[in-house]
Amino acid sequence: MAGMGPPPKANTRRRNATLPMTLLPANGREGEPPAWPLLDDITMTARRDAARRLADELELQLLDPELTGRRKSAVQKKHEAALTEANILEKKLEAQQGVEAELWGDLWRLPQAVMWERLGWVREVAQYVRWKVQAEMGDLDASKESRMLADRLGLNPLSMLRLRWEVSGDEVAAQRSARPARKGSDVRSRLRAVGEE
């Protein structure tokens, strides 16, 4: 046909072509979350163990009969500080593990989890969980890392758009809201002014 230009080439892609969105189920991923793939927090575990060892060494020093006076008082204070540090770190580890387990389960029920499973992003999600929990415990660097991983995992609207992921709408709720209201269902429309007939 004259004036239409050459026919399109087979198997070519336009540079500015829009990629289709991947629809994710609105009800999220079904089933149990994958097994937790990461070790316990190694840094905090090592600090706890070091504090326990120091407390044990100081306790042995306190058994020395030659240790008296100010020196004994100083060793007792160090012993109590080491025990306190070990106990605090133990409680932090327990709390961290509990929150990690809860967040892990919550994340794997999200619609995005369908894609994580399909793409094999189990460790990436676990790293996000570890950083996010540490951020919630007050670690500023962990906060930065968790924010970056949240963007990569599609955990905010802008990152979902970049990944071309979209949560499919709830069709029943959409139909329910699209239904027109029945006539006379509004209370005001059923009231008549006095003297009207």
C-alpha positions in Angstrom: 0.0 0.0 0.0 1.4 3.3 -1.0 2.4 5.9 1.6 2.3 3.5 4.6 6.1 2.9 4.8 7.8 -0.5 5.0 6.1 -3.4 6.8 7.3 -4.1 10.3 10.2 -6.5 10.7 9.5 -9.8 12.4 10.8 -10.5 15.9 11.8 -6.9 16.7 10.9 -4.9 19.8 10.2 -1.2 20.0 12.6 0.7 22.3 9.7 2.6 24.0 7.3 -0.4 24.2 5.4 -0.7 27.4 6.0 -3.9 29.3 2.8 -5.5 30.7 2.2 -5.5 34.4 2.5 -8.8 36.3 -0.7 -9.3 38.3 -0.3 -10.6 41.8 -3.1 -12.3 43.7 -4.9 -9.9 46.1 -5.2 -12.6 48.8 -1.4 -13.0 48.8 0.7 -16.2 48.8 -0.8 -19.4 50.1 1.0 -21.9 52.3 3.7 -21.9 54.9 6.7 -19.6 54.6 10.0 -21.2 53.5 12.5 -22.3 56.2 14.5 -19.5 57.7 17.8 -19.6 55.7 20.1 -17.3 57.8 22.3 -18.1 60.9 21.6 -16.3 64.2 23.1 -12.8 64.4 26.8 -13.6 64.6 27.9 -10.2 65.8 25.5 -10.1 68.7 26.1 -13.7 69.6 29.9 -13.2 69.7 29.4 -10.1 71.9 27.2 -12.0 74.3 29.6 -14.9 74.5 32.6 -12.6 75.1 30.6 -10.9 78.0 29.8 -14.3 79.5 33.5 -15.3 79.3 34.6 -12.1 81.0 32.0 -12.6 83.7 33.2 -16.1 84.3 36.9 -15.0 84.5 36.0 -12.2 86.9 34.0 -14.7 89.1 37.1 -16.8 89.3 39.1 -13.8 90.4 36.6 -13.1 93.1 37.3 -16.5 94.6 40.9 -15.5 95.2 41.3 -15.0 99.0 44.1 -12.5 98.4 41.7 -10.2 96.6 40.5 -7.7 99.2 39.4 -4.1 99.6 39.2 -1.7 96.7 40.5 -4.3 94.2 37.8 -6.8 95.2 35.2 -4.0 94.9 36.4 -3.0 91.4 36.4 -6.7 90.3 32.9 -7.1 91.6 31.7 -4.0 89.7 33.3 -5.3 86.5 31.7 -8.8 87.1 28.2 -7.2 87.6 28.7 -5.1 84.4 29.8 -8.1 82.4 26.8 -10.2 83.6 24.4 -7.3 82.9 25.9 -7.0 79.3 25.6 -10.7 78.7 22.0 -10.7 79.9 21.0 -7.7 77.8 22.6 -9.2 74.7 20.8 -12.5 75.4 17.4 -10.7 75.7 18.1 -8.7 72.5 18.9 -12.0 70.7 15.7 -13.6 71.9 13.7 -10.5 71.0 15.3 -10.3 67.6 14.7 -13.9 66.8 11.0 -13.6 67.8 10.4 -10.5 65.7 12.3 -12.0 62.8 10.1 -15.1 62.9 6.9 -12.9 63.0 8.0 -10.6 60.2 9.2 -13.6 58.1 5.7 -15.2 58.4 3.9 -11.9 57.6 6.0 -11.1 54.5 5.4 -14.5 53.0 1.7 -13.9 53.1 1.9 -10.8 50.9 1.1 -10.7 47.2 4.7 -9.9 46.4 5.8 -13.3 48.0 4.3 -15.1 44.9 7.0 -13.4 42.8 9.8 -13.9 45.4 9.0 -17.6 45.4 8.9 -17.8 41.6 12.3 -15.9 41.4 13.9 -17.8 44.3 14.5 -14.7 46.4 14.3 -16.5 49.8 17.7 -15.3 51.1 17.1 -11.7 49.9 13.8 -11.6 51.8 15.6 -13.0 54.9 18.3 -10.4 54.6 15.6 -7.7 54.5 14.0 -9.2 57.6 17.3 -9.2 59.5 18.1 -5.5 58.5 14.5 -4.4 59.2 14.5 -5.9 62.7 17.9 -4.4 63.5 16.6 -1.0 62.2 13.6 -1.3 64.5 16.0 -1.9 67.4 17.6 1.5 66.7 20.5 0.7 64.2 20.6 3.6 61.7 22.8 1.7 59.2 20.4 -1.2 59.3 17.6 1.2 58.5 19.4 2.3 55.3 20.0 -1.2 54.2 16.4 -2.3 54.9 15.0 0.7 53.0 17.2 -0.3 49.9 16.1 -3.9 50.1 12.5 -2.9 50.5 12.8 -1.1 47.2 14.3 -4.1 45.5 11.7 -6.5 46.9 8.6 -4.4 45.8 7.5 -3.5 49.3 6.4 0.0 48.4 4.1 1.4 45.6 6.9 3.0 43.6 9.1 -0.1 43.7 6.1 -2.3 42.6 5.6 0.0 39.7 9.3 -0.3 38.7 9.1 -4.1 38.9 5.8 -3.9 36.9 3.9 -5.7 39.6 0.3 -5.0 40.3 -2.0 -6.5 42.9 -5.1 -7.8 41.2 -8.3 -6.1 42.4 -10.9 -7.9 44.5 -13.5 -8.6 41.8 -16.3 -9.2 44.3 -15.7 -6.0 46.2 -15.4 -4.1 42.9 -18.8 -5.5 41.7 -20.3 -4.7 45.1 -19.2 -1.0 45.0 -20.2 -0.7 41.3 -23.8 -1.8 42.0 -26.2 1.2 41.9 -28.0 2.0 45.2 -31.6 0.9 45.3 -34.3 3.6 45.1 -35.7 4.5 48.4 -32.8 3.0 50.3 -31.7 6.4 51.5 -33.5 7.4 54.7 -33.9 11.0 53.7 -35.7 10.0 50.4 -38.3 8.1 52.5 -39.2 11.0 54.7 -42.0 13.2 53.7 -42.5 16.7 54.9 -45.7 17.3 57.0 -48.5 18.3 54.7 -47.1 16.6 51.6 -49.3 14.0 49.9 
